[in-house]
Amino acid sequence: IHLDQVLVEFTCKNPQPSLLTEWALCGEREDRLEVLKASTFGLVISPGDGQLVASAGCGMRLFEALEVGTIPVVLGDHSKLPYHQFIRWSEAAIIVPKPRVTELHFLLRSLSDNDMLAMRRQGRFLWETYFSTTENVLNTLLASIRTSVQVPAAPIKEEPAHEIPHKAGKMAGTDANLADNGDLDLGPVETEPPYASPRFLRNFTYTASDTYRTWNRAPGPFHLFPHTPLDPVLPSEAKFLGSGTGFRPIGGGTGGSGKEFQAALGGNVPREQFTVVMLTYEREEVLMNSLERLNGLPYLNKVVVVWNSPKPPSDDLLWPDIGLPIVVVRTDKNSLNNRFLPWDAVETEAILSIDDDAHLRHDEIMFGFRVWREARDRIVGFPGRYHAWDVNHQSWLYNSNYSCELSMVLTGAAFFHKYYAYLYSYVMPQAIRDMVDDYINCEDIAMNFLVSHITRKPPIKVTSRWTFRCPGCPQALSHDDSHFHERHKCINFFVKVYGYMPLLYTQFRVDSVLFKTRLPHDKTKCFKFI
């Protein structure tokens, strides 16, 4: 009736050794994979022996289906799939009791295209993460044992910041244009010295600080942030936290007028600062001006300058004294990937990635920080961009035109969690970082792909700003005509690496009536405001 193609082979060529109660594997592995590549579903029949919960043949069929992106259909609910106590197999496979085999076609037809895409993507993720290589299999085995006996994992490595000595002999002045925030209050004035975010070196008991955390879970078997416990502290558990104070509003107080809103940092973490990571390459004057503009910025912990040039700074260069540490990091090579290395000098969860020629006012930065604190798993930034499908060439395009819709936020001026720096540098496929080095381009697209892939959420754009370049700065790489052609190629290559397009569109933009926003008249109807 539905013209569905179902392949049933009744002859078995070259049957592989198997148990008496299970269906044998037929043919060579390459031939089976070719069939599965053309299939949406692959049947995995569990052994006939009800006491046998797993077998080599079933495991091989399961892994081959996951490898090529076919949805495994496991017939027999008594089977135990690998690491079933840790992996939510229901997100990647369909498990049906054998007595319901007559309903199988109806059940498969009931799945929507979106559900099938999500299951295929999750299955491929499980294969790549846990079963694709000998190293992954061994790491998975050790991780499952470690989790069972409650031995914490070794901390992920940080990139050592080899500091370049520099002289701070120039008092930072005040740019009148930047200092004039009108009647805006940038939040409570910081009277404490710079302090780092918690390191989460703890035992296995919950602490009172957990009640102030925001809990984020990623799709699949992982939690987005590795330092969170398996389950959040629920309000009903507050009485076990020791002090008996229970839950109380923090940051925003009891609400009230806009003035009270401005005077409170807000968010669910009582005290927090952020680190500016600034990438630069042989533009000393531009860099000094940008650093000077950070003087007096509230909640700034320190500035990490990633010196991407093989030549060291000039000996007679006087760096501005902004009252906070400026750490100049020497890099091994000129690479835009250095922007996202998890430097050990970064001691805060919040990172403001900013170009050396970015021109942002203090009130804009503060508003971006406040928004990020409410959406810690997202990229929160200023210039928005989007991707589009080219029907004529059957490929993806990068678009920087003004639009009411976006799918990327440029990391030349954006907040993100340091956790993504680890993923970008150590987990994201090396082929993506290699392409960034080859083109000297697209690292911001790569970060947007990564975060959207993990969270399945789009970035958040704040304010009406579409550009952030400083007037009078030297020519940037992005002004070259080849810049956009390379970004088209990057998007299409990244889609091939991920196996799908992870970027998500959004028409959501965050503005505040408490911050001055000047909108062109022809764009005032494009956006939703908060």
C-alpha positions as CSV (number, residue, x, y, z in Angstrom):
1,I,0.0,0.0,0.0
2,H,2.7,2.4,1.0
3,L,5.2,1.2,-1.7
4,D,7.9,0.7,1.0
5,Q,10.9,-1.3,0.0
6,V,11.7,-4.2,2.3
7,L,14.7,-6.4,1.7
8,V,14.3,-10.0,2.9
9,E,17.0,-12.5,1.9
10,F,16.2,-16.2,2.2
11,T,19.7,-17.4,1.1
12,C,22.7,-16.9,3.2
13,K,26.1,-16.6,1.4
14,N,29.2,-17.3,3.5
15,P,27.4,-17.6,6.8
16,Q,29.5,-16.5,9.8
17,P,29.9,-18.7,12.9
18,S,27.0,-18.0,15.3
19,L,25.1,-19.5,18.2
20,L,22.5,-22.1,17.5
21,T,19.7,-19.8,18.7
22,E,20.6,-16.6,16.8
23,W,20.4,-15.6,13.2
24,A,23.7,-15.9,11.4
25,L,25.5,-13.0,9.7
26,C,25.6,-13.5,6.0
27,G,28.1,-12.3,3.4
28,E,31.1,-10.0,3.8
29,R,31.0,-6.9,6.0
30,E,31.4,-4.6,3.0
31,D,28.3,-6.1,1.4
32,R,26.2,-5.7,4.5
33,L,27.3,-2.1,4.9
34,E,26.3,-1.3,1.3
35,V,22.8,-2.6,2.0
36,L,22.6,-0.7,5.3
37,K,23.7,2.6,3.6
38,A,20.6,2.4,1.4
39,S,18.4,1.6,4.3
40,T,16.4,3.7,6.9
41,F,16.0,0.8,9.3
42,G,18.1,-2.3,10.0
43,L,16.6,-5.3,11.8
44,V,18.4,-6.9,14.7
45,I,16.8,-10.1,15.9
46,S,17.8,-11.1,19.4
47,P,18.8,-14.7,20.2
48,G,16.0,-17.2,20.6
49,D,17.3,-18.2,24.0
50,G,15.4,-15.9,26.4
51,Q,18.2,-16.3,29.0
52,L,20.8,-14.9,26.5
53,V,20.7,-11.1,26.8
54,A,23.5,-10.4,24.3
55,S,25.5,-12.1,21.6
56,A,28.3,-11.3,19.2
57,G,26.1,-11.5,16.1
58,C,23.5,-9.1,17.5
59,G,26.3,-6.7,18.6
60,M,27.8,-6.8,15.1
61,R,24.5,-6.0,13.5
62,L,23.9,-3.1,15.9
63,F,27.3,-1.6,15.4
64,E,27.1,-1.9,11.6
65,A,23.7,-0.1,11.6
66,L,25.0,2.7,13.8
67,E,28.2,3.1,11.7
68,V,26.3,4.0,8.5
69,G,23.5,6.0,10.2
70,T,20.8,3.3,9.9
71,I,18.2,3.1,12.7
72,P,18.6,-0.3,14.5
73,V,15.3,-2.1,15.1
74,V,15.9,-4.6,17.9
75,L,13.3,-7.4,17.9
76,G,13.3,-8.8,21.4
77,D,13.0,-6.6,24.5
78,H,14.9,-9.1,26.7
79,S,18.2,-8.1,25.0
80,K,20.5,-5.8,26.8
81,L,22.3,-3.3,24.5
82,P,25.9,-2.3,25.3
83,Y,26.2,0.0,28.4
84,H,22.4,0.1,28.7
85,Q,22.8,1.4,32.3
86,F,24.5,4.6,31.0
87,I,23.2,5.1,27.4
88,R,19.6,6.0,26.6
89,W,19.2,3.6,23.7
90,S,15.6,4.7,23.1
91,E,17.0,7.8,21.5
92,A,18.9,5.9,18.8
93,A,17.2,2.5,18.4
94,I,13.7,1.0,18.3
95,I,13.2,-1.9,20.7
96,V,10.1,-4.1,20.0
97,P,9.0,-7.3,21.8
98,K,8.9,-10.3,19.5
99,P,5.2,-10.9,20.0
100,R,4.6,-7.5,18.4
101,V,6.4,-8.3,15.2
102,T,3.2,-8.1,13.1
103,E,2.9,-4.5,14.2
104,L,6.4,-3.6,13.2
105,H,5.6,-2.0,9.8
106,F,2.9,0.2,11.4
107,L,5.2,1.3,14.2
108,L,8.0,2.3,11.8
109,R,5.5,4.2,9.5
110,S,4.4,6.2,12.6
111,L,7.8,7.8,12.9
112,S,8.1,11.4,11.6
113,D,11.0,12.5,9.5
114,N,12.3,14.7,12.3
115,D,12.2,11.7,14.7
116,M,14.1,9.5,12.2
117,L,16.7,12.2,11.6
118,A,17.3,12.7,15.4
119,M,17.6,8.9,15.9
120,R,20.1,8.5,13.0
121,R,22.1,11.5,14.3
122,Q,22.2,10.1,17.8
123,G,23.1,6.6,16.6
124,R,26.0,8.0,14.7
125,F,27.1,10.0,17.7
126,L,27.1,6.9,19.9
127,W,29.1,5.0,17.3
128,E,31.7,7.7,17.0
129,T,32.0,8.3,20.7
130,Y,32.0,4.8,22.1
131,F,32.5,2.1,19.5
132,S,34.3,3.4,16.4
133,T,37.9,2.7,17.4
134,T,39.8,0.5,19.8
135,E,40.8,3.6,21.8
136,N,37.1,4.6,22.1
137,V,36.1,1.1,23.2
138,L,38.7,1.0,25.8
139,N,38.0,4.5,27.1
140,T,34.3,3.6,27.3
141,L,35.0,0.4,29.2
142,L,37.2,2.2,31.7
143,A,34.7,5.1,32.0
144,S,31.8,2.6,32.8
145,I,33.9,0.9,35.5
146,R,35.0,4.2,36.9
147,T,31.4,5.4,37.1
148,S,30.2,2.2,38.7
149,V,32.8,2.4,41.5
150,Q,32.4,6.2,41.8
151,V,36.0,7.1,40.9
152,P,36.0,10.6,39.4
153,A,37.6,11.2,36.0
154,A,40.9,12.9,35.6
155,P,40.5,16.6,35.0
156,I,40.8,17.6,31.3
157,K,44.0,19.3,30.5
158,E,44.3,23.0,30.1
159,E,46.6,24.8,27.7
160,P,49.6,26.3,29.5
161,A,49.8,30.0,28.9
162,H,53.5,30.9,28.3
163,E,53.4,34.5,29.1
164,I,55.4,37.2,27.2
165,P,56.9,39.7,29.6
166,H,55.7,43.2,29.0
167,K,55.8,46.6,30.6
168,A,52.7,48.4,31.9
169,G,53.9,52.0,32.1
170,K,51.0,53.9,30.7
171,M,48.0,54.8,32.7
172,A,44.8,54.0,30.8
173,G,42.8,57.1,29.9
174,T,39.1,57.4,29.5
175,D,37.5,57.6,26.1
176,A,34.7,60.2,26.5
177,N,32.5,58.5,23.9
178,L,32.8,55.1,25.7
179,A,32.5,56.5,29.2
180,D,29.3,58.4,28.4
181,N,26.6,55.8,29.1
182,G,23.9,58.5,29.7
183,D,21.8,57.7,32.7
184,L,22.7,54.0,32.5
185,D,23.9,52.2,35.6
186,L,26.3,49.3,34.7
187,G,25.5,47.4,37.8
188,P,26.9,47.3,41.3
189,V,30.5,48.6,41.5
190,E,33.0,45.9,42.1
191,T,35.0,46.5,45.3
192,E,36.7,43.1,45.4
193,P,39.9,42.1,43.6
194,P,39.6,39.6,40.7
195,Y,38.3,36.2,41.7
196,A,38.0,33.0,39.8
197,S,35.0,30.8,39.2
198,P,34.7,27.7,41.4
199,R,36.9,24.8,40.4
200,F,34.4,22.2,41.4
201,L,37.0,20.0,43.2
202,R,34.6,18.3,45.6
203,N,33.7,15.0,47.1
204,F,30.5,13.1,46.2
205,T,28.1,15.1,48.4
206,Y,26.1,18.0,47.3
207,T,27.0,21.4,48.6
208,A,24.9,24.5,49.3
209,S,26.4,26.2,46.3
210,D,24.7,23.8,44.0
211,T,21.3,25.4,44.7
212,Y,22.5,28.5,42.9
213,R,23.7,26.7,39.7
214,T,21.8,26.5,36.5
215,W,21.5,22.9,35.3
216,N,22.0,22.1,31.6
217,R,21.7,18.7,30.0
218,A,22.8,17.9,26.5
219,P,21.0,15.5,24.2
220,G,22.3,12.0,24.4
221,P,24.1,10.3,27.3
222,F,26.2,13.3,28.3
223,H,25.6,16.2,30.6
224,L,26.6,19.5,29.0
225,F,28.8,20.6,31.8
226,P,31.0,17.9,33.3
227,H,31.2,19.5,36.8
228,T,27.5,19.1,37.5
229,P,26.4,16.0,39.5
230,L,24.1,13.5,37.8
231,D,21.0,15.1,39.1
232,P,20.3,18.7,40.2
233,V,19.4,19.5,43.8
234,L,15.6,19.7,43.9
235,P,13.7,22.2,46.1
236,S,12.5,19.2,48.2
237,E,16.1,18.4,49.1
238,A,16.9,21.9,50.4
239,K,16.3,20.8,54.0
240,F,19.3,18.4,53.7
241,L,21.7,21.2,52.8
242,G,22.6,22.0,56.4
243,S,21.9,25.6,57.0
244,G,18.1,25.3,56.8
245,T,17.9,28.7,55.1
246,G,16.1,27.2,52.1
247,F,15.8,29.1,48.8
248,R,15.9,32.8,48.5
249,P,16.0,35.1,45.5
250,I,19.4,36.3,44.6
251,G,20.7,39.0,42.3
252,G,17.4,40.6,41.3
253,G,16.1,41.0,44.8
254,T,12.3,41.6,44.9
255,G,12.1,43.2,41.5
256,G,10.8,46.7,41.5
257,S,11.7,49.5,39.1
258,G,14.2,49.7,36.3
259,K,16.7,51.4,38.5
260,E,16.7,48.5,40.8
261,F,17.1,46.1,37.8
262,Q,20.1,48.1,36.6
263,A,21.8,48.1,40.1
264,A,21.7,44.3,40.3
265,L,23.8,41.9,38.3
266,G,21.0,39.3,38.2
267,G,21.3,35.6,37.3
268,N,21.5,32.5,39.4
269,V,25.2,32.8,40.4
270,P,25.6,35.4,43.2
271,R,29.0,36.6,42.2
272,E,30.8,36.2,39.0
273,Q,33.3,37.8,36.7
274,F,34.4,37.2,33.1
275,T,37.7,37.0,31.2
276,V,38.4,38.9,27.9
277,V,40.3,36.8,25.4
278,M,41.6,39.0,22.6
279,L,43.4,37.7,19.5
280,T,45.9,40.0,17.8
281,Y,48.4,39.9,15.0
282,E,51.0,42.7,14.5
283,R,48.7,45.6,15.2
284,E,50.2,47.1,18.3
285,E,48.5,50.5,18.1
286,V,45.1,49.0,17.5
287,L,45.6,46.5,20.4
288,M,46.7,49.2,22.8
289,N,43.6,51.3,22.0
290,S,41.4,48.3,22.5
291,L,42.9,47.4,25.9
292,E,42.7,51.0,27.0
293,R,38.9,51.0,26.2
294,L,38.5,48.1,28.8
295,N,39.6,50.4,31.6
296,G,36.9,50.6,34.3
297,L,34.8,47.7,32.9
298,P,32.8,46.1,35.7
299,Y,33.1,42.4,36.4
300,L,36.2,42.0,34.3
301,N,38.6,39.4,35.9
302,K,41.6,39.8,33.5
303,V,42.5,40.2,29.9
304,V,44.3,37.4,28.0
305,V,45.9,38.6,24.9
306,V,46.7,35.8,22.4
307,W,49.8,37.0,20.6
308,N,49.4,35.2,17.2
309,S,52.5,36.7,15.6
310,P,55.9,34.9,15.5
311,K,57.5,38.3,16.3
312,P,57.4,39.4,19.9
313,P,56.0,42.8,20.9
314,S,58.3,45.8,20.5
315,D,60.6,46.3,23.4
316,D,59.6,49.9,23.9
317,L,55.9,49.1,23.8
318,L,54.1,50.5,26.9
319,W,51.0,48.6,27.8
320,P,48.1,50.4,29.4
321,D,47.5,50.0,33.1
322,I,43.8,49.2,33.4
323,G,44.0,48.1,37.0
324,L,43.7,44.4,36.2
325,P,46.1,41.7,35.0
326,I,46.9,41.7,31.3
327,V,48.3,38.3,30.4
328,V,50.1,38.2,27.0
329,V,50.2,34.6,25.7
330,R,52.8,33.3,23.2
331,T,51.5,30.9,20.7
332,D,53.3,28.1,18.8
333,K,52.0,29.2,15.4
334,N,49.7,31.7,13.8
335,S,46.3,30.1,14.0
336,L,42.8,31.4,14.5
337,N,42.2,28.2,16.5
338,N,44.3,29.8,19.2
339,R,41.4,32.0,20.1
340,F,39.5,29.0,21.5
341,L,42.3,27.2,23.4
342,P,41.4,26.5,27.0
343,W,44.2,28.6,28.5
344,D,45.0,27.9,32.1
345,A,45.2,31.7,32.6
346,V,41.4,31.8,32.1
347,E,40.0,31.2,35.6
348,T,36.3,32.1,34.9
349,E,33.6,30.2,33.3
350,A,32.5,33.2,31.2
351,I,34.8,34.2,28.3
352,L,34.3,37.3,26.2
353,S,36.0,36.5,22.9
354,I,36.8,39.8,21.2
355,D,38.8,41.0,18.2
356,D,41.5,43.6,18.7
357,D,39.6,46.0,16.5
358,A,36.2,45.4,18.1
359,H,34.6,48.6,19.2
360,L,32.0,48.0,22.0
361,R,30.7,50.3,24.7
362,H,30.8,49.2,28.3
363,D,27.1,49.2,28.6
364,E,26.8,46.8,25.6
365,I,29.4,44.4,27.1
366,M,27.6,44.5,30.5
367,F,24.3,43.8,28.9
368,G,25.7,40.9,26.9
369,F,27.2,39.5,30.2
370,R,23.9,39.7,32.0
371,V,22.1,37.9,29.1
372,W,24.8,35.1,29.0
373,R,24.3,34.5,32.7
374,E,20.7,33.7,32.0
375,A,21.7,31.3,29.1
376,R,25.0,29.9,30.0
377,D,24.9,27.1,27.4
378,R,24.5,29.5,24.5
379,I,26.8,31.8,22.5
380,V,25.7,35.3,23.3
381,G,27.0,38.1,21.1
382,F,26.5,41.1,18.9
383,P,26.9,40.6,15.1
384,G,24.5,38.0,13.8
385,R,24.8,36.0,10.6
386,Y,22.8,33.2,8.9
387,H,23.2,30.3,6.5
388,A,21.0,29.8,3.5
389,W,20.4,27.0,1.0
390,D,21.4,27.7,-2.6
391,V,18.8,25.9,-4.7
392,N,20.7,26.5,-8.0
393,H,24.0,25.0,-6.8
394,Q,22.5,22.7,-4.2
395,S,24.8,23.9,-1.5
396,W,24.9,26.1,1.7
397,L,25.8,29.7,1.6
398,Y,27.1,32.1,4.3
399,N,25.1,35.4,4.4
400,S,26.0,38.6,6.3
401,N,23.1,40.7,5.1
402,Y,20.8,42.4,7.6
403,S,18.0,40.0,8.4
404,C,15.3,39.4,10.9
405,E,16.6,35.8,11.2
406,L,20.0,34.5,12.2
407,S,21.8,31.2,12.9
408,M,25.2,32.3,14.0
409,V,26.8,35.0,16.2
410,L,30.3,36.1,15.3
411,T,32.8,35.2,18.0
412,G,34.8,38.4,17.3
413,A,32.5,39.8,20.0
414,A,30.7,37.1,22.0
415,F,30.4,35.4,25.4
416,F,30.6,31.7,25.7
417,H,31.4,29.1,28.4
418,K,34.9,27.9,28.8
419,Y,33.7,24.4,28.5
420,Y,33.3,24.9,24.8
421,A,37.0,25.8,24.5
422,Y,37.8,22.3,25.7
423,L,35.4,20.7,23.2
424,Y,36.6,22.9,20.3
425,S,40.3,22.1,21.0
426,Y,40.2,18.5,22.1
427,V,36.9,16.9,21.0
428,M,35.8,18.6,17.8
429,P,37.1,16.7,14.7
430,Q,40.6,17.7,13.7
431,A,39.6,18.1,10.1
432,I,37.6,21.3,11.0
433,R,40.5,22.9,12.8
434,D,42.8,22.0,9.9
435,M,40.5,23.8,7.5
436,V,40.5,26.8,9.7
437,D,44.3,26.9,9.5
438,D,44.3,26.3,5.7
439,Y,41.9,29.2,5.0
440,I,42.9,31.4,8.0
441,N,39.1,31.8,8.3
442,C,35.9,30.2,9.6
443,E,36.8,29.6,13.3
444,D,33.7,31.5,14.4
445,I,31.5,29.3,12.1
446,A,33.2,26.2,13.5
447,M,32.3,27.3,17.1
448,N,28.7,28.0,16.2
449,F,28.5,24.6,14.6
450,L,29.9,23.0,17.7
451,V,27.6,24.7,20.2
452,S,24.5,24.2,18.1
453,H,25.4,20.5,17.6
454,I,25.7,20.0,21.4
455,T,22.8,22.1,22.7
456,R,20.5,21.9,19.6
457,K,19.8,25.6,20.3
458,P,20.6,28.7,18.3
459,P,22.8,31.5,19.6
460,I,21.5,34.7,21.2
461,K,22.0,38.1,19.6
462,V,21.9,41.1,21.9
463,T,21.4,44.8,20.9
464,S,20.8,46.1,17.4
465,R,24.4,46.2,16.5
466,W,25.4,44.5,13.2
467,T,29.1,45.5,13.0
468,F,31.6,46.0,15.8
469,R,34.7,47.2,13.9
470,C,36.4,50.4,15.2
471,P,36.5,53.4,12.8
472,G,39.9,54.1,11.4
473,C,41.4,50.7,12.1
474,P,43.6,49.0,9.4
475,Q,42.0,46.7,6.9
476,A,40.8,43.4,8.2
477,L,40.8,40.0,6.6
478,S,37.1,40.0,6.4
479,H,37.1,42.8,3.9
480,D,38.8,40.6,1.2
481,D,36.4,39.3,-1.5
482,S,37.7,35.8,-1.1
483,H,36.7,35.9,2.6
484,F,33.0,35.1,1.8
485,H,33.8,32.5,-0.8
486,E,35.9,30.7,1.8
487,R,33.2,30.8,4.3
488,H,30.7,29.2,1.8
489,K,33.2,26.4,1.4
490,C,33.7,26.1,5.2
491,I,30.0,25.7,5.9
492,N,29.6,23.0,3.3
493,F,32.7,21.1,4.5
494,F,31.5,21.3,8.2
495,V,28.1,19.9,7.1
496,K,29.9,16.9,5.6
497,V,32.0,16.4,8.8
498,Y,28.9,16.5,11.1
499,G,26.7,14.6,8.6
500,Y,23.9,17.2,8.8
501,M,23.4,20.9,9.2
502,P,23.5,21.6,13.0
503,L,22.8,25.4,12.8
504,L,19.3,26.5,13.8
505,Y,17.5,29.6,12.8
506,T,16.0,32.1,15.3
507,Q,14.2,35.4,15.1
508,F,14.8,36.0,18.8
509,R,16.9,38.9,19.8
510,V,17.4,40.3,23.3
511,D,17.2,44.1,23.9
512,S,16.5,46.0,27.0
513,V,14.5,49.2,27.4
514,L,17.0,50.1,30.1
515,F,19.8,50.3,27.5
516,K,19.8,52.8,24.8
517,T,19.1,51.1,21.4
518,R,19.0,53.0,18.2
519,L,17.2,51.1,15.4
520,P,16.8,52.0,11.8
521,H,13.2,52.8,11.0
522,D,13.0,50.1,8.4
523,K,14.0,47.4,10.9
524,T,11.9,48.2,14.0
525,K,9.3,45.6,13.0
526,C,11.7,42.8,12.4
527,F,12.5,41.6,15.9
528,K,10.9,40.3,19.0
529,F,12.0,42.4,22.1
530,I,12.4,41.6,25.7
